[in-house]
Amino acid sequence: MRYRNLLLFLLLTSVWGAAFVAIKAGLTVGFPPVLFAALRYDIAGLLMLGYAMTRGCQLVPRSREDWALVAVGATFLIAGYHTLLFVGEGFPGVTSASAAIVVSLSPVLTTGFARVILPDERLTLLGIVGMLLGLVGVAVIDPPSPTNLVASPGILLVFGATITFAFGSVLLRRVESTLSIETMQAWAMILGALLMHAVSAGLGESPAQFLAVVVANPLTAGGALGYLSVVASAFGFLVYFTLLERLGPVEINLVSYGAPVVAAIVGVTLLNEVVTVSAIAGFLTILVGFVLLKREAIGAELHRVARPS
């Protein structure tokens, strides 16, 4: 079982790491970013709803708490996060690896928000240092300056996406609902996609432009959309649910720190991206911050794994 879990972990890390490259590839050939993200979750949401049906889950949210859970997921984890991520990755200088590294800050920010929002959570001095190191890591990747923020705010937008995702993750824990995670995820994807379609229309993005890109670059455009919808979203979340049940939240968070490595390798191979020294330094700084913040949980998990069965 342990080796099977390891294989699934490596598979999920690879699938989600490569997703940042697929996003960059789709944006490079000219996809309107928010419409690209919306169409991804149109497809993924329907696939996830079909999976919930095969699992015998309750297919439609019924209570106010059920809909509150779906609304938080749709607004923050799907629409807010992906709108900012896709727009941010479209800026020059934001590589697949740098975006993945900034997003790897999510477990650190999630813990920080939990300490503020959830009354039973506490943040120690070392935990505060860990959070600060995570923020420093983002600054190392793209040192902030008025020129950078105006000329190329891509990293800042990706950072905003990470904040949105972390905040939404904590809000989900405040909602008491018996809705299955499969059904919640499916409806969050569907409603989140509708929100992104509204944002896309407000930004003036054109479906005709999207179709023109597909016609002009069928392999890259179709491959990017198909990979993100079917492999990274639908299949990826199925693997995630399986590992979350088997491993728990501490070990599954480590996917966030394997994904940038995969994104860097695939980005260099397929898109000729360059991994900078500052990106590597930022990644290591964020990783140290995560270890300090989660040191007790990591220690307990290592003790459990090392203990003879």
Stockholm file with secondary structure:
# STOCKHOLM 1.0

chainA/1-309         MRYRNLLLFLLLTSVWGAAFVAIKAGLTVGFPPVLFAALRYDIAGLLMLGYAMTRGCQLVPRSREDWALVAVGATFLIAGYHTLLFVGEGFPGVTSASAAIVVSLSPVLTTGFARVILPDERLTLLGIVGMLLGLVGVAVIDPPSPTNLVASPGILLVFGATITFAFGSVLLRRVESTLSIETMQAWAMILGALLMHAVSAGLGESPAQFLAVVVANPLTAGGALGYLSVVASAFGFLVYFTLLERLGPVEINLVSYGAPVVAAIVGVTLLNEVVTVSAIAGFLTILVGFVLLKREAIGAELHRVARPS
#=GR chainA/1-309 SS CHHHHHHHHHHHHHHHHHHHHHHHHHHHTTCCHHHHHHHHHHHHHHHHHHHHHHTTCCCSCCSHHHHHHHHHIIIIIIIIHHHHHHHHHTSTTCCHHHHHHHHTTHHHHHHHHHHHHSTTCCCCHHHHHHHHHHHHHHHHHSCCCHHHHHHCCHHHHHHHHHHHHHHHHHHHHHCCCCCCHHHHHHHHHHHHHHHHHHHHHHTTCCHHHHHHHHHHSHHHHHHHHHIIIIIIIIIHHHHHHHHHHHHCHHHHHTHHHHHHHHHHHHHHHHHCCCCCHHHHHHHHHHHHHHHHHTHHHHHHHHHHHHSCC
#=GC SS_cons         CHHHHHHHHHHHHHHHHHHHHHHHHHHHTTCCHHHHHHHHHHHHHHHHHHHHHHTTCCCSCCSHHHHHHHHHIIIIIIIIHHHHHHHHHTSTTCCHHHHHHHHTTHHHHHHHHHHHHSTTCCCCHHHHHHHHHHHHHHHHHSCCCHHHHHHCCHHHHHHHHHHHHHHHHHHHHHCCCCCCHHHHHHHHHHHHHHHHHHHHHHTTCCHHHHHHHHHHSHHHHHHHHHIIIIIIIIIHHHHHHHHHHHHCHHHHHTHHHHHHHHHHHHHHHHHCCCCCHHHHHHHHHHHHHHHHHTHHHHHHHHHHHHSCC
//
